[in-house]
Amino acid sequence: MLKSELIENLERENPHLSPEECERVVAIFFESITQTLEAGARVELRGFGSFTPRRRKARAARNPRTGESIAIPEKFVPFFRTAKGLAKKIDDASPQ
């Protein structure tokens, strides 16, 4: 699903909201998640899953073109853990 499809679904389910309002709701939702992760906190959406920032240690890697060793600095990346209920629904719905 694309962000635009999410906005269209929101418009369809809420005819009292204008398209601009629906777009703003989605933007606020994603911005709130982003800001929370930037602050180093956890975002939990019950029944869906949770986002947490995870630290990746600094490490040495190799440039595949030249074979030269390069240093990759420490960084934080978002990590998503699926809620058990959602994982079960997806598993049950998948073709066998």
Rosetta blueprint (number, residue, H / E / L):
1 M L
2 L L
3 K H
4 S H
5 E H
6 L H
7 I H
8 E H
9 N H
10 L H
11 E H
12 R H
13 E H
14 N L
15 P L
16 H L
17 L L
18 S L
19 P H
20 E H
21 E H
22 C H
23 E H
24 R H
25 V H
26 V H
27 A H
28 I H
29 F H
30 F H
31 E H
32 S H
33 I H
34 T H
35 Q H
36 T H
37 L H
38 E H
39 A L
40 G L
41 A L
42 R L
43 V E
44 E E
45 L E
46 R L
47 G L
48 F L
49 G E
50 S E
51 F E
52 T E
53 P E
54 R E
55 R E
56 R E
57 K L
58 A L
59 R E
60 A E
61 A E
62 R E
63 N L
64 P L
65 R L
66 T L
67 G L
68 E L
69 S E
70 I E
71 A E
72 I E
73 P L
74 E L
75 K E
76 F E
77 V E
78 P E
79 F E
80 F E
81 R E
82 T E
83 A L
84 K H
85 G H
86 L H
87 A H
88 K H
89 K H
90 I H
91 D H
92 D H
93 A H
94 S L
95 P L
96 Q L
